Amino acid sequence: MWAMQLFISSSMLAELQQLALAAMPQEICGLLFGRDGRVNAYREAQNVADDPLRHFEIDPAILITAERDQRDGGEPILGYYHSHPGGPVDPSQTDADSAAPDGRLWLILNGQDAAAWHATKNGEIYGRFGAMLLDCLDAKGQTAAE
C-alpha cells in the first residue's frame, strides 16, 4: 500500500488533460501503473459504457490484459483515471457505486483540474472514497513542494 499521496509528472498529467479535452463531451478512461504512489505510465482504454457522455467503463479486455501482465511480473496497476467533462473532479455517486473497495486510486480530471482519490471501505465520500494529496513532479522528479 502506498502513502495517501499520488505523484505524477506534470507532463503526464498534461497529456491526460489533453486527452480529456479532445474527447469532450465524452468521458475518457484508462489505467495508471506504478509503485509507491508514483505513476510511471498510463494506458488509454476505450470507454465501453452504454452512455459515454455520462459514465465510463474501461474496456474489460484492457483490464484483463493488465491484470495478467501484473501477475506475470509486469508493472503494477495503481488505479484508474477518467474524466468528468465540464464537471467537478470529485467522485460522483455513480463512481462510488461502481468502485471496488480495493485501495486502488482514482484520478479524476476535467481537462483543467484534477484530483486523486483512493477507493476504500467506509470512505468519507459516498462511503467509498478518501481524498489523496495530488503532487505533480517536474522533469527532474522534484515535487511542487520541494
HUBELGI-V216014 format. One record per residue. N is the residue number from 1. NEAR is the number of other C-alpha atoms within 12 Angstrom. D_CENTER is the distance of its C-alpha to the mean C-alpha in whole Angstrom. Layout:
BEGIN
N_NEAR_D_CENTER / N_NEAR_D_CENTER
END
This chain:
BEGIN
1_20_16 / 2_20_15 / 3_19_16 / 4_24_14 / 5_28_13 / 6_37_10 / 7_38_12 / 8_38_11 / 9_27_14 / 10_24_15 / 11_20_15 / 12_23_12 / 13_36_10 / 14_22_14 / 15_21_13 / 16_37_10 / 17_33_12 / 18_21_15 / 19_30_13 / 20_33_12 / 21_24_16 / 22_17_17 / 23_24_16 / 24_23_17 / 25_21_18 / 26_30_16 / 27_39_12 / 28_42_10 / 29_40_8 / 30_38_7 / 31_39_7 / 32_39_6 / 33_34_10 / 34_27_12 / 35_25_14 / 36_22_15 / 37_34_12 / 38_33_12 / 39_38_10 / 40_27_13 / 41_28_11 / 42_31_9 / 43_31_11 / 44_26_11 / 45_28_12 / 46_24_14 / 47_30_14 / 48_22_16 / 49_19_17 / 50_15_20 / 51_14_19 / 52_23_17 / 53_22_18 / 54_24_17 / 55_28_14 / 56_32_12 / 57_33_12 / 58_30_11 / 59_22_15 / 60_19_16 / 61_16_18 / 62_25_15 / 63_27_13 / 64_16_17 / 65_21_18 / 66_30_15 / 67_22_16 / 68_16_19 / 69_16_19 / 70_18_17 / 71_13_20 / 72_11_22 / 73_11_21 / 74_16_19 / 75_26_16 / 76_30_14 / 77_38_10 / 78_39_8 / 79_43_6 / 80_42_3 / 81_44_2 / 82_51_6 / 83_46_9 / 84_37_12 / 85_33_14 / 86_23_17 / 87_24_16 / 88_17_14 / 89_26_11 / 90_30_12 / 91_38_11 / 92_26_14 / 93_15_16 / 94_18_15 / 95_32_12 / 96_27_14 / 97_17_16 / 98_20_14 / 99_30_12 / 100_22_14 / 101_24_15 / 102_23_14 / 103_28_12 / 104_36_9 / 105_46_6 / 106_47_4 / 107_47_3 / 108_42_6 / 109_38_8 / 110_35_12 / 111_31_13 / 112_23_15 / 113_25_13 / 114_36_10 / 115_35_9 / 116_38_7 / 117_42_8 / 118_43_9 / 119_34_11 / 120_26_14 / 121_19_18 / 122_17_20 / 123_22_17 / 124_17_18 / 125_23_16 / 126_23_18 / 127_22_18 / 128_30_15 / 129_36_13 / 130_30_13 / 131_30_13 / 132_29_12 / 133_26_13 / 134_32_11 / 135_27_14 / 136_29_14 / 137_24_16 / 138_19_19 / 139_13_21 / 140_12_23 / 141_19_20 / 142_15_21 / 143_20_19 / 144_17_20 / 145_12_22 / 146_10_24
END
